[in-house]
Amino acid sequence: MTKVTVETLAGDMYQMVAECAGKKNLKPGDLTKAMIAKYGEEGCSKEDCKLAIRELVESGRCVYSYLGGSYIQLPPKEAE
């Protein structure tokens, strides 16, 4: 199995966060476990997942929120 790029991981993680928005809060560990389950240990490492999460947060596609623990969420919609 080939290694998955950080960009691919970030895209898949974003998809998961978007699908769970408003229903379930995902922790960084939940995203990491899901990606390793999807691509296997050879496909992506915990380090790759950390980099993908960092990319999502730094690009503004996702934000960290603290609700008794760290969660990854979509940024709040700005009122127009």
Z-matrix of the N, CA and C atoms (Angstrom, degrees):
N
C 1 1.465
C 2 1.527 1 109.75
N 3 1.312 2 115.81 1 137.23
C 4 1.458 3 119.45 2 -179.91
C 5 1.511 4 109.68 3 -85.78
N 6 1.316 5 114.54 4 156.78
C 7 1.459 6 120.01 5 179.01
C 8 1.524 7 110.08 6 -73.00
N 9 1.299 8 115.47 7 141.91
C 10 1.460 9 121.67 8 179.20
C 11 1.522 10 108.10 9 -87.06
N 12 1.328 11 117.08 10 141.43
C 13 1.466 12 119.64 11 -180.00
C 14 1.531 13 110.12 12 -72.90
N 15 1.318 14 115.52 13 156.18
C 16 1.465 15 121.30 14 178.19
C 17 1.536 16 109.24 15 -61.94
N 18 1.337 17 116.78 16 -35.43
C 19 1.466 18 120.68 17 179.50
C 20 1.531 19 110.71 18 -63.14
N 21 1.338 20 116.37 19 -41.67
C 22 1.471 21 120.58 20 178.67
C 23 1.524 22 110.17 21 -64.13
N 24 1.337 23 115.84 22 -44.60
C 25 1.470 24 119.81 23 178.02
C 26 1.524 25 110.65 24 -59.66
N 27 1.327 26 116.12 25 -44.84
C 28 1.466 27 120.75 26 -179.45
C 29 1.526 28 110.02 27 -60.73
N 30 1.322 29 117.15 28 -42.30
C 31 1.468 30 121.05 29 179.09
C 32 1.522 31 111.65 30 -62.69
N 33 1.329 32 116.09 31 -44.48
C 34 1.469 33 120.33 32 179.57
C 35 1.528 34 111.26 33 -65.88
N 36 1.322 35 116.02 34 -40.44
C 37 1.473 36 119.94 35 178.87
C 38 1.524 37 110.27 36 -64.36
N 39 1.320 38 116.47 37 -42.27
C 40 1.465 39 120.75 38 179.21
C 41 1.528 40 109.70 39 -59.37
N 42 1.339 41 115.79 40 -43.70
C 43 1.462 42 121.76 41 178.31
C 44 1.525 43 110.80 42 -57.16
N 45 1.343 44 115.94 43 -45.87
C 46 1.473 45 120.77 44 179.63
C 47 1.521 46 111.48 45 -61.94
N 48 1.334 47 116.04 46 -46.14
C 49 1.473 48 120.79 47 -178.76
C 50 1.523 49 109.19 48 -62.77
N 51 1.342 50 117.31 49 -41.95
C 52 1.466 51 121.49 50 -179.17
C 53 1.532 52 110.44 51 -64.43
N 54 1.343 53 117.29 52 -41.23
C 55 1.463 54 120.78 53 -179.79
C 56 1.530 55 111.63 54 -67.03
N 57 1.325 56 117.38 55 -31.65
C 58 1.466 57 121.20 56 -177.21
C 59 1.525 58 112.66 57 -92.27
N 60 1.321 59 117.32 58 -4.75
C 61 1.464 60 121.16 59 -175.98
C 62 1.526 61 110.63 60 -55.42
N 63 1.329 62 115.73 61 127.62
C 64 1.453 63 121.27 62 178.24
C 65 1.520 64 113.89 63 81.99
N 66 1.340 65 117.65 64 -12.05
C 67 1.465 66 120.83 65 -178.89
C 68 1.517 67 111.31 66 -108.81
N 69 1.322 68 115.94 67 -43.93
C 70 1.458 69 120.28 68 -173.97
C 71 1.521 70 108.83 69 -147.83
N 72 1.314 71 116.34 70 137.52
C 73 1.463 72 120.47 71 176.02
C 74 1.523 73 108.67 72 -90.79
N 75 1.320 74 116.21 73 130.46
C 76 1.461 75 121.00 74 -179.20
C 77 1.519 76 110.51 75 -102.91
N 78 1.305 77 115.53 76 132.02
C 79 1.464 78 120.99 77 174.72
C 80 1.521 79 108.01 78 -86.31
N 81 1.337 80 117.30 79 157.58
C 82 1.468 81 119.16 80 176.39
C 83 1.525 82 112.07 81 -53.25
N 84 1.332 83 117.24 82 -38.30
C 85 1.462 84 120.98 83 179.52
C 86 1.521 85 112.67 84 -64.28
N 87 1.350 86 116.38 85 -34.00
C 88 1.472 87 120.07 86 177.90
C 89 1.521 88 110.07 87 -63.99
N 90 1.333 89 116.19 88 -43.14
C 91 1.468 90 120.63 89 179.59
C 92 1.525 91 110.60 90 -65.01
N 93 1.328 92 115.78 91 -43.01
C 94 1.466 93 120.57 92 -179.73
C 95 1.528 94 110.20 93 -61.32
N 96 1.343 95 116.70 94 -47.24
C 97 1.469 96 120.42 95 179.91
C 98 1.524 97 111.13 96 -60.96
N 99 1.322 98 116.50 97 -41.22
C 100 1.467 99 120.53 98 -178.71
C 101 1.530 100 111.20 99 -64.34
N 102 1.331 101 116.75 100 -40.73
C 103 1.472 102 120.09 101 -179.37
C 104 1.530 103 110.90 102 -69.31
N 105 1.330 104 116.86 103 -39.02
C 106 1.472 105 120.07 104 178.62
C 107 1.537 106 108.89 105 -67.85
N 108 1.331 107 116.85 106 -36.72
C 109 1.469 108 120.13 107 177.14
C 110 1.530 109 110.19 108 -65.07
N 111 1.321 110 116.17 109 -37.84
C 112 1.465 111 120.88 110 -177.11
C 113 1.531 112 112.02 111 -73.81
N 114 1.330 113 116.41 112 -45.67
C 115 1.468 114 120.59 113 -172.76
C 116 1.524 115 113.96 114 -105.33
N 117 1.323 116 117.14 115 -9.69
C 118 1.453 117 120.18 116 -179.29
C 119 1.522 118 112.02 117 81.79
N 120 1.342 119 115.34 118 164.79
C 121 1.470 120 121.34 119 -178.01
C 122 1.531 121 111.36 120 -61.08
N 123 1.354 122 116.09 121 -33.49
C 124 1.465 123 119.26 122 -178.43
C 125 1.529 124 111.16 123 -75.21
N 126 1.340 125 115.57 124 -29.38
C 127 1.461 126 120.37 125 -175.79
C 128 1.513 127 113.85 126 -74.42
N 129 1.323 128 116.50 127 -36.53
C 130 1.468 129 119.13 128 179.92
C 131 1.524 130 109.53 129 -154.01
N 132 1.312 131 115.26 130 147.33
C 133 1.466 132 120.93 131 179.20
C 134 1.526 133 109.06 132 -106.86
N 135 1.324 134 115.24 133 169.24
C 136 1.471 135 119.64 134 175.91
C 137 1.524 136 109.91 135 -60.08
N 138 1.336 137 115.39 136 -35.98
C 139 1.464 138 120.43 137 -179.92
C 140 1.527 139 110.21 138 -63.93
N 141 1.346 140 116.71 139 -42.92
C 142 1.474 141 120.62 140 177.88
C 143 1.526 142 109.81 141 -59.97
N 144 1.325 143 116.00 142 -41.72
C 145 1.463 144 120.65 143 -179.02
C 146 1.529 145 111.10 144 -65.24
N 147 1.331 146 116.02 145 -39.64
C 148 1.474 147 119.75 146 177.00
C 149 1.519 148 110.36 147 -60.76
N 150 1.330 149 116.03 148 -43.06
C 151 1.470 150 120.47 149 179.59
C 152 1.530 151 110.77 150 -64.00
N 153 1.334 152 116.32 151 -39.87
C 154 1.469 153 120.13 152 179.48
C 155 1.529 154 110.65 153 -64.71
N 156 1.340 155 116.94 154 -42.30
C 157 1.469 156 120.70 155 178.11
C 158 1.528 157 109.75 156 -63.55
N 159 1.330 158 116.30 157 -43.01
C 160 1.466 159 119.58 158 178.67
C 161 1.529 160 110.16 159 -59.76
N 162 1.331 161 116.28 160 -42.21
C 163 1.469 162 120.27 161 -179.87
C 164 1.530 163 110.92 162 -62.03
N 165 1.341 164 116.68 163 -42.63
C 166 1.467 165 120.44 164 179.11
C 167 1.525 166 111.51 165 -61.84
N 168 1.324 167 116.44 166 -43.54
C 169 1.469 168 120.74 167 -177.40
C 170 1.531 169 110.48 168 -71.39
N 171 1.334 170 116.80 169 -44.19
C 172 1.469 171 119.48 170 -178.15
C 173 1.523 172 111.93 171 -67.74
N 174 1.333 173 117.42 172 -31.23
C 175 1.464 174 120.27 173 179.95
C 176 1.534 175 111.46 174 -79.39
N 177 1.352 176 116.13 175 -11.39
C 178 1.458 177 119.88 176 179.17
C 179 1.521 178 113.29 177 87.00
N 180 1.338 179 118.36 178 2.87
C 181 1.469 180 120.56 179 179.56
C 182 1.526 181 110.99 180 -72.86
N 183 1.331 182 116.77 181 -28.22
C 184 1.464 183 121.85 182 176.96
C 185 1.525 184 108.78 183 -136.98
N 186 1.319 185 115.83 184 162.17
C 187 1.466 186 120.81 185 177.54
C 188 1.522 187 109.14 186 -133.17
N 189 1.321 188 115.14 187 154.12
C 190 1.463 189 120.81 188 171.45
C 191 1.516 190 107.31 189 -83.53
N 192 1.326 191 116.87 190 137.32
C 193 1.460 192 119.29 191 171.23
C 194 1.517 193 106.77 192 -129.07
N 195 1.298 194 115.34 193 151.78
C 196 1.463 195 120.52 194 -177.21
C 197 1.520 196 109.03 195 -117.39
N 198 1.335 197 115.66 196 107.15
C 199 1.460 198 121.23 197 178.49
C 200 1.515 199 107.10 198 -127.08
N 201 1.324 200 116.28 199 66.81
C 202 1.454 201 119.69 200 -174.98
C 203 1.522 202 111.71 201 77.22
N 204 1.296 203 116.01 202 9.15
C 205 1.465 204 123.76 203 179.59
C 206 1.514 205 107.57 204 172.93
N 207 1.308 206 117.85 205 168.61
C 208 1.458 207 121.12 206 -179.24
C 209 1.525 208 110.32 207 -85.40
N 210 1.312 209 116.13 208 130.70
C 211 1.453 210 121.68 209 177.15
C 212 1.517 211 109.03 210 -129.84
N 213 1.320 212 115.09 211 152.87
C 214 1.462 213 120.66 212 175.44
C 215 1.523 214 106.28 213 -104.38
N 216 1.332 215 116.98 214 126.51
C 217 1.461 216 120.91 215 -179.10
C 218 1.522 217 109.93 216 -137.13
N 219 1.333 218 115.07 217 166.66
C 220 1.455 219 119.22 218 171.73
C 221 1.523 220 107.66 219 -71.14
N 222 1.318 221 117.25 220 149.50
C 223 1.473 222 117.96 221 178.78
C 224 1.532 223 109.53 222 -64.00
N 225 1.343 224 117.44 223 149.52
C 226 1.473 225 119.08 224 179.98
C 227 1.524 226 109.96 225 -63.33
N 228 1.318 227 116.20 226 142.76
C 229 1.475 228 120.02 227 178.01
C 230 1.515 229 107.99 228 -71.95
N 231 1.336 230 114.41 229 136.32
C 232 1.468 231 118.13 230 179.74
C 233 1.524 232 109.19 231 -83.29
N 234 1.321 233 115.89 232 136.89
C 235 1.459 234 120.26 233 179.15
C 236 1.523 235 109.09 234 -67.15
N 237 1.318 236 115.34 235 135.71
C 238 1.472 237 118.39 236 -178.50
C 239 1.509 238 111.14 237 -98.90
